[in-house]
Amino acid sequence: MPSTSDTNVIEKLANFSGRYWKELLLGSAIFLSVGAGVVYLKSSNASKEEHQKISKNGSIKDGSMVDEKIVDTQNLSISELKELAKAAKNKGNKLFAENKFEEATKFYTEAIRLAPDAVYFNNRAACEAHLSYGIAPKVCEKEYKLNTNCDCFLLFLTSALKRDPNYIKALTRRASAFEKIKNYKESLNGTERLIFYKFNAFPYQDYSALCLLEEFKNSVNVESVDRVLKNIGTQKAAEIIKTRKEKLPSDTFITAYMESFRRTSSELSNFLTGSDITMADKVFKKAVMNIMNQEFAKAKSNIEKSIELGSLSKEFEAFAYSLRGTFSFLTGTVEKSMLDFEKSIELDPTQIDSYIKKASVFMEMDNIDKCLEVLKSALEIKSDCADFYYHRGQVRHLTGDLQGAIEDFSKSLAFDPNLVYAKIQLGVAMYKNGQVDVAIETFEEAEILFSNRSEVFNYHGEIYLDQGNETKALECFDKAIKMSPKSSLPYINKAMLYLQVKGDTSKAESLLKKAIEVDPSGDIAFGPLAQLYLTQNRIAEACEVYDKSIASARTEMEIANAVCCKEAAITQVNLASKYPAIMAKLAAQANRQS
């Protein structure tokens, strides 16, 4: 994946929330961007609420007071009113600089009444902030509360933005305020409600609009959008997960996971030998047979039952806890899985699989340090385990240590040359590390050694596609589909080929739908299909697809990522309608750079 410094403006727009999707699985970028809308105040005059606030502060109905002189305003021209408003504003600025915020308020209010201008509303909001939260701290550094002053502060900022949607200072203040009061969605994308006040139709864009107006040159605002998106996703995911029932991913996914450990694949039959001492042992062996037959729901049920019976033989008990933890991990209940992996290690401290899986839980929780700490403990117990080096290689790959990943995948294969995933990931890591010729040789060897494995052809096809060899890529994807018709990945990659190389959106859509059809419990096809709909302005359909993605997600993190993508997509549409000229400018820049 290229660094952000290597991408142009449009790529930054396109990859705004790319971190929330599985780039390594897809092998291609997923497009996400941001958008804008309109505000609720209809006329160019101050709203009813504004007039009420102005009246409250005592402005003169038929005259104006500047420098303590009452001036009749009934017969003044527009330009004269503007000059008078400017004078009131200047007086307010002087008082503001002297920290006389209450007095400054009266003059900013007067300026608004004389000539409602965005600057005056913004200045009026600044007074509210200081009156509410003290003189010294900046507005954005204080914790906002839902009170009258905060209410007015946001109202005045919204009034400023109604008059000038491009007003960066007001956008920044309001976005920061929304974020401080934990209205993350408003902070990113506005809402139909501004605390207590109604918007007319579309949401307003604050941080997102700032990024677009500044052409993504202000890293602070770019980081703010990422932060707010993450908070939105986290907040929504926490609500959803409370009522979400446990569910296993697709059989294809589970099979791939089980095959990444030899004890749950090539060595699994070893647990069927010997006599059954207890009923729990018999149920445990049923679970083993279920896994071998890819009856994973039954396997989960039987492994849970075998532990509940409480009389497992010592030779099976540690592995039984490891298996139960595995199924909990696959359903997204990571806390439960952690307890089982720890119990497994307690019963058998040499249980390397449980160490690796415990490390995976920390990786899922985005705790890289703890993940590496657990892996280090596993290495001290057994330094010649092929599974260990494969999984540590994955961690290194995902954290950007490509050379370390290459070394680990190579060690894994040295201990067991039959590990297909280690061979595939070795080729992928080499390719990403710039060792193109060696990577291609690695995949050519893999096609010979593992000629019956669809994964080899799928990933080799990605390499061909990236190299611009459309014909070879298509051949690989078709072979992968023929070998594993229930796997969604080759359909997705083939769709990307038709979309990016051939420009055939109809074929791409058909393939993405097929990917969902063959693996309805998977979630990786939803993102590209939704984005395809967005590029065709099929907004409702895109949102439906994102909703399906949210529904199919298993873990809280996956749900959060899907929510982020939906929010980013909605924002994209809104910005495109709100700032067409800027969007056109960025598109022109991209065309010149391409």
N, C-alpha and C positions, 0 to 999 in steps of 0.2 A: 504494500500500500504506500503511495507517495506521501511525503510529508506535506503539511499545509503550506509550507513555504514554496513548494514546487507547483502548487495549483494556481490557476488563474482565478479571476473574480467570480466567474460563472461557476467554476468547479467548487469554490467555497460555498456559493449559494446552493449548489446541487447537493453537496455533502454535508449540509448544515448539521444534521443529526445522524450521520452515517454510523457513528459509534454504537448506535442502538440496534444495529443489525449484524448478522453473522457473516462478516466479509470473508472469513477463511472458508466457510462452508460453501458460499456461493461462488467465490472466485471472481466476483465482479462487484462494482460499486452499486449501491442502492441510492437512488436520487431522492433527496429531501430538500425542501426549501421553505421560504416563509412569505407571508402576505399581509394585507391590510384591509380596512373598511371605512365606514363613515360614522360621524357622531350624531347625537340626538337633538342638538339645538337647531331649530329650523331657520329662524330669521337672523338678519345681521345685527339686530338690536339685542340688548341684554335680555336674558330669559326672565321669567317671573321670579325664579329663585334669586337670580342675580339682583333684580330690582329690590327684592325684599331685603337682601343683605345690604345693598347700597342705602336704602331708606333707613335701615337700622343704624347705620353709621352717620346719619344726619346730613346728607348732602342737600343743597338748596334746590327746591323744585323748579323755579323759573329763573334762577340766576346761578352764577358761579363765583366761588371765592378763591382767588389766587393772590398770594402775598397779602392776605387779610383785606382785600378789596372785593366788594360785591359787584359783579358785572352782569348786566342783563343779557341773557343768551337767546331770548325768543326771536330776535330779528337778525342774528348773526348768520353769515354764510358758513358752508361746510368747512372751507379752508380756515376761516376765523375760529371756528369751534375746535379744529384740530390744533391750531396754534395755542389756544387756551388750554387744551388738554395736555399739550406738551409741556407747557409751563407748570401745570399742576403736577405732572409726572416728575419734572426736574426738582420741584420743591419736595416731593415725596422722597426722591432719591437722596437729597441732602439730609433729610430727617432719618432716613433708613441708615445712612452711613454713620449717623450719630447714635444709632441704636434706639432711636425714638420711634418704635414700630407702631404704637397706637396712633401717634400723630401722623406718621407717614401713611397709615391706612386711609385716613380721611382724604388725602390728596390723590392717592391712587384711585380711590372710589370716585372722586370727582372727575378724574381723567376718563374713567370708564364711562361715566354718564354722558360726558361731553362728546367723546369719540371712542366707542368700543373698539379697542385695539388689542391684539394678542399680547403685546409687551406689557400693557397696563394690567391685564388679567394675571399674567405671570408674576408681575411685581406684587400684585395684591395677594397672590398665593404665598409668596415669600414672606410677607408680613404675617399671614396666618400661621405659618410654620414657626416663626420666631416667637410669636405671642403664645403659642401652645407649648413649645418645647424648650424655650430658653434661648439665650443670645449666643453663647459660645459655640455649641456643636452645630455642625452642618445638618441640614434637614435630613439627608439620607442616612445619617449615622444614628438617628434616634428611632426608638420603637414606636410606631404609630398605633394609636388606639382609636376605636370607633367612637368618636365624640363629635360634638358640634364643630370644633375647630378643624379637625381632620376632614370632616364632611365638607366644610367650606373650602379648605385647601384644595381638595380634589375637584370640587365644582369649578373653582376659578381656573385651574389648570386645564380642565376639559373645555371651558369657554375659550381659553387662549388657543387651544388646538383646533377648535371649531373654526376659528378665524384664520389660523395658519397651521395646517396639518404638518408642515415641514419644520416647525419650530423646535429645534433640537433641545434647547434648554428646558422647555416645558415638557417635552417627551421624556427627557431624562429624569426630571423631578417626579413626574407622575408614575413612571415605571418603577422608580425606586420606592415611592410611597406604597404602591400596590404590593411590591415584594415584601416590604417591611410588615405590612398587615396580613401577610400570608395569603393574599389573593393572587396566587401565582399565575392563574390563567389570565386574569386581567392584565397582569404585568407583561405577559408575553403577547397576548392576543386580544385584550379587552374582553368585554362581556356585554350582554344586553342590559346589564345593570351596573351602574357606577355607585357602589355602596347602597345609597338610598334613592338614586336618581335613574330614570329610565332613558335608555338609548332608543333611537328610532328603529334601526334595523340591524346593520352589520356591526361586528365588534371593531374596536379600535386597536391599532398596533402601536406598541410603545418601543420596547427593546428591539423588536423585529424591524420596525420602521426605521429606527435609528441606524441599524446595521445597513439597511438598504440605502438610506440617505447618505451615509458616510462611505458607501461602496466597500463595506467590510474592512475598512482601514483602521478602525478603532477596536483594538483587541479586547478592551474592557467590555464593550457592548456585545461583541461576539461571545465572549465568555459568559456574559450575563444571560444571553439567550440559552446557551447550553445549560447553565445552572438552573434557570427557571424551568426549562423543559424537563430536566431531571427531577426537579421538585414536583412538577405536575404529575409526571409518571409515577413517582414514588407515592405521592398522596393518593392517587386514584387506585394504584395497585394494592395499597394497604386496605382500601375499602373493599375491593373485589375479592381479595384472597380470603377474607373472613367468611364468605359464604361459598367459596369455590370447593367443590368436592375433589378428592384425589382422583387423578386419572393418569394412566400410563401413556407414554408416547406411542408412536406407531411401532409395529413389529420390526420394520426395517431399522428404525433407530435403535431399538433395544438390542437387536441382533448385533449391530455394529458395536454397540457398547460392550456387550458380553464378549465379543470376539477380540476386544482389545486387552483382555485378560485371559491368559491360558487356562487358569483354574476354572473359568466359566465357559470354556470352549474346548480346546484340544484335550485338557486334562480332566474334564468334568465327569467322564464315565468312571474314573477311578473311585468315585464316591458310591458307585453302585455295587462294588465288590463287598464281600464279607456278609455275615449273617445279620438279620434284624433282631436286636436285643429287646427293643421296646416298641410300643405303638408309635411313639414320636419318631423313631428311626424310620419306620415304614412310611410315615407321612413325609418325612424329609426326602426320602428316596423318590417318592412320587413327584415332589417339587423338582428334583434333579431331572427326572424324565420329562417333566413338563418343559423345562428350559431347553433340553435337547430337541424337543419336538416343536419348539417355538410357541408353546401354549403359555404365554407369559402371565395372563390374568390368573390362570389356575396355579401357576408356579408361585405367584405372590401369595395367593390364598393358602396354599399348602405349607409354604415356608413359615408363614405367620402361625398357622395351626400347630406345626411341629414344635415351635418354641413355647407356645401357650400350654401345650401338654406337659411341659416341664420335666421330661424324662429322657432327653436326648443323650446319646452316648457321647463320651468325651471326644472321640475322634471326629464327630460331626458338629458339635455345639458351636465352636468358634466360627466355622465356615457358615453355619446357619445364620448366626447374627450378622455376618458379613453380607450374606445374601439378602436378609431382610432390610439391612441398611441400604443395599443397592437398589432395591425396589422403592424404598422411601425416597432415595435420592432422585430416581427416575420420575417419580410423581411430583417432585418439587418440594417435598417436606424435608428440607435439609436439616432442621433441628433434630428431628427424629432419627434421621440417618446418622448424624454425628454420634448420638448416644449408642447406636448399635455398633458402629465401627470401633468406638472406644471399648465397648464390652467385648468385642471380638479380640481386640489387642490384649485386653486384660486376661482373657482365657488362653490366648496363645500369642505371646509377644513376638513370635516369628512370622506372624500372619502379614506378609508384605502387602498383599492386596488391600487389606484394611487400612494400612498406612497410606497407600496411594489414594484410596477413595476418601479417606479423611482429608488429605491434602486437596482433593478435588472439591470438597465442601467449602474449604476456605477460599479456593479459587472462585467458586460460585458466589461467595460472599464478598468478593473483591478484596480479600485480605491476602495479598501476595506474600508478605513477609511470613505469616503463619504457615501458608502453603509450603514455602521453601524450607521452613523450619521442620515441618513434619517429614518432608522428603529427605532431609538430611538425616533424620533419625532412622528412616527406612534404610538408607544407604549404609549406615553403621551396622545394621543387622545383617544385610545381605548385599554384597557388592557385585554379584554376578547374575542379577535378575534382569532378563530381557524386558519384562513388563515395566520395571522401574524406569529404565532408560528411555523407553518409548514415551511414557507419560511425563517424565520430567522434560523430555524434548518438546512435548506439546506445550508445557508451561513456558519454556524458554521461547518457543516460537511465538506464542501469543503475547509475550511481554517484549518482543522485539529483539531478543538475543538469537539471531539467526545462526551465527557461527556455533554457539553453544548447542542449539537445537540439532544442527548437522552432526556434531560430535556425539550427542546422545542417541540419535537415530542410528548412526553407524555402529555404536556399541551394542544397541539393542539387536541389530541384525547379526553382529558378530556372535552373540550368545544364542540367537535363534534366527537363522536365515529365512524361516517360513512365516515370519510375521509380515503379512501383506501391508498392513497400515503403516508400519515403520518404513517399509520401502517406499510407499507412496509419499509419506510426509518428508522423507529424506529428499526425494526429487523436488517436491514443492519448495522446501526450505532452500535448497541449492539454487533453484530458479529465482526465488525472491532475493537471494543473496548475490545475484549477478553471475552465478556460475552456470550459464545457460547451456553450454555444450555438455557439461557433466550431468546436468539435470536431465537433458534429453536422452543421454545414454542410459541413465538410471531408469527412466520410464520404458525405454526399449527393452532393457533387461527384465523389467517387471512384467511386460506383456508376454515374455517368453516363460518366465517362472510362474506367473499367476494368470495364465491365459483364460481361465474360467471365472475371473473375478471382475465384475462390472466396474468396481470402484477404480481400478487401474485405468480403464479406458475413459472413464468420466473425467478423471483429473488430467490424464494425458491430453484429452480433448481440450481442456482449458488452456494448457500450455500451447497447443497448436493454434487455438483461437487468438491468444495473446500475441503469437508470432505472426498472425495474419494469414495462416494457412487454413482457409475456410473449408476446403475440401476434406483435408485430413481430420479437422475438428469435427465436422459433421459425421464422418465415418465412425469416429470414436464414440460420439454421443449415441448414434444409432446402435452400435454394438452394445453399449452399456444398457440401453433401453431393452434390447432383445434379451440380454442376460438377466436383468432385474426389472421387469416391467412394473413392479410395485414401488420402485424407488423414484422419488420425485426429483432428485438432483439432476440427472441427465436431461430430463424434460425442461427444467429451468435453464440449464446451460444452453440447450438447443434453442430455447426461446430467445435468450440473449443474443445468440448468433443471428437469428432471423431479424431481430430488432435492430441491432447495432451495425451489422454488416449488410444485410439485404434491405433493411428499411421496411420489412413486411410486418406491419403492426397486427394485421389480422391473424397471420400464422403464429406470431408471438403470443397473442392473446389466447389462441386455441391451445397452444402448448402449456401455457401457465395454468389454464383451467384444467388441463389433463393432469398436470402435476398435483393439483389439489384433489382431483378425483381419485387418483391412485393412492394418495396418502392424505386423507381428509383430516387426520389428527396431527399432521405436521403443520408447521407455520412458516416455513421459509419461502413458499411461493406467493404468499399474500402480499408481501412488500412490493416486489416488482410488478405484480398485477395491478395493485392500487396505483402505483406511480404511472403505469401505462395509461390508466384511466384518467389520471390528472393531466397528463400531456394532451389528452383528447378532450379536456374540459368536461369529463363525465364525473362530476364531483360527487353526486349522490352515490354512484356505484363504487367510487373509490372509498368513500366513508363506510359503506357496507362491508367492503373487503377488510378494511382495518378493524371493524367491529368483530368480524370473524376471526381475525388474527388475535385479537384480545381474548376472545372466547376460547380459542384453541391453546393459548399459552398455558404452560403448566406451573411455572415458578413465578414468584412475585417479581423477580427481576425481568423475566420475559414479558410479563404483563406490563410492567413499567415501560419497557422498550417499545412495545406495540402502541401504548398510549401516547408516548412521545412522538412516534411517527405519524399518528393520526393528527395530533395537534400541529405538528410541523406542516403537514399537508394542507390543513385548513388555512393555516397562516399564509402558505404559498399562494393560494387562490386569492385571498383577500389583498395581499400586497400587489399582486398582478393587476387587480382592478383599481386599486387606490393610486398606484404610482406607475402607470403604463409608460410614461416618458423615460423614467429611470430604468425600468426593466428593459426598454428598447435600447437604451444606451449601453447597459451591461451586455446585452445580447450582441450588439455591434462590436464591442470590445472582444468578446469571445470569438466572433467570426474572424476578426483581424489576427487573433493569436493562433487560430487553428490552421 
